[in-house]
Amino acid sequence: MSWYTSTLAWIDEQRLKNPDMALEELKNHSSKKYPFHGRYGSAYKGFLKAMRERFGYTKRNDYQKDIFNEES
């Protein structure tokens, strides 16, 4: 099992354990409770990819250009 797929399973487990959390709360909770040892390397990259898939992409600030939206 890859880091990515194990993170997806872990996020789904967190969602089941915390059904009353809103999506943004669950995202923050999952980020704080990082399930692997260190935030570096392939484990962290798999974690970030799974987080983006489950919770979506977000802009860092209002000035960051959205490259996928032509209106920006």
Sequence and secondary structure as in RCSB ss.txt:
>XXXX:A:sequence
MSWYTSTLAWIDEQRLKNPDMALEELKNHSSKKYPFHGRYGSAYKGFLKAMRERFGYTKRNDYQKDIFNEES
>XXXX:A:secstr
  HHHHHHHHHHHHHHH TTS HHHHHHHHHHT  SS S HHHHHHHHHHHHHHH    SSTTS  TT TT 
